[in-house]
Amino acid sequence: MLFLQDDLRVRSASYCTVPFIELDLPQSRIEELGTLKDLERLQTLVAYCYAEPHAISGEPFLMYEHASLAIFSPGKVSIYIVRPDKVEFHHATHVGTETALTPDARQQVDGYAGIYNFKTFFWVTRGSRLYPPVSHIGLNLSQDLSHNLDEFFVYRGADYEPLLKSPRSQLGSTGERILTAMNWFNSATSYVVGEQGSIVNLAVAFETLLGLPQGESVTDRFVDSVALLLGRFPRLDMWVWQFYKARSEIVHQGSTARLKFVASDSRRISNGPEYHSLLTFGRQVFRLCVDTLLRGARLAENAKLEELLITKQERFQQICKVFSDQSSNLPDKFRRVSMLLSAIERYRFVPESDYGIEKVLAPTRLAAKSLLELDPVLDATLRSSLERLVAAPHRNHYETLDAIRELKEFSGAPEARIEADTPKGITLRLIRAVWDLTFWNYFSLKQQHERQDNQNKNSP
């Protein structure tokens, strides 16, 4: 169905098959499915890869439309959409050989519902044609998508890998911000938008990437942010000032004549020699900023800086949220808990004050309940201890801690030697982590219970 123009059919195209996507679902449901968002991320990275600016001219190697993505979702299509009635459609004339179609009783035929570049919906059937979003677009004759992406990501090392391979839930705020900024950057490499619209889109990309404020101070913050990432080089402030002046004129006046950089060291000189395009230089600066931010993010991740300032108590609360999440299945919940638990284990010897014991105990009940539901053939001893933990009154911490003690002792027995990342292993790891924080509570409560029992025995 893919045509370049007129009767020129595209002979080869990159494609993949994915789980069925029902495009008629509300946007909130589509986002829950995740597949569409993953494809959108992939297109963002492919477009960004091929928009590499030329080292001298600064022009992108390929424009955004070269990375167009069409999603075809199979199903029934109304005959009136793919073959408009000739009476109603009298301003168009069919040419060529028309493919015979036989609709069913509901006037539908087999076909595809589709979405083009996540913006335009379409419906096609046998014999339909799908053209590029712009006319007379050139083909990249030497393109090898697999080789090109490998080359792009290998050259940049492991910095870009999280954007490509990590689940969206693990991207973090920095990864999400960079992907959003990349989308705006790609919009600044579009044939349709044009140079002036691209300047506005690139400004949004910078503001998203660098977290720039709105208002008069944006130019100063922009200079400081870029200088922090790339170093303070001559005329950076002049380019920023001219770039944002052009952007403001486009936004507030509808157009600007200031599309070239005026080679000057002073804002007072506005009619000096024009040199590089404000836009092409900005694209190069943007990509350097992305490279630097991703490198810094990877170094911070390797040093585990983000988790250093999160307490164990907060992680136990996060575990509770994971187990209470109704949108995930149990195996996925245990996988997410395992990552949180690994951080708790790493910092188990770091002292922490003023934590509430109930907040620490609550995730053990949820884990025990989830494991009982997930695994119906548990060891009888383990099942009995888990059931005791689930049934323990929430206000009676002694009963809960005694059940945890039982489970902790079971985890050290030979029959409990299981893989650490299985649901059973994760539950027992959680039990041990909680016991390390609460065993002194247990022995203190045990002494109180023993004194109370002795008093009851000695009382008349």
Secondary structure, 3 states (H helix, E strand, C coil): CEEEECCEECCCCCCCCCCCCCCCCCHHHHHHHCHHHHHHHHHHHHHHHHCCECCCCCCECCCHHHHCCEEEEEEEEEHHHHCCCCCCCCCCCCCCCCCCCCCCCCCEEEEEEEEECCCEEEEEECCCCECCCCCCCCCCCCCCHHHHHHHHHHHCCCCCHHHHHCCHHHCHHHHHHHHHHHHHHHHCCCCCCHHHHHHHHHHHHHHHHHCCCCCCCHHHHHHHHHHHHHCCCCCHHHHHHHHHHHHHHHHHHCCCCCCEEECCCCCCCCCCCEEEEHHHHHHHHHHHHHHHHHHHHHHHHHCCHHHHCCCHHHHHHHHHHHHHCCCCCHHHHHHHHHHHHHHHHHCCCCCCCCCCHHHHHHHHHHHHHHHHHHCCCCCHHHHHHHHHHHHCCCCCHHHHHHHHHHHHHHHCCHHHCCCCCCHHHHHHHHHHHHHHHHHHHHHHHHHHHHHHHHHHHHCC
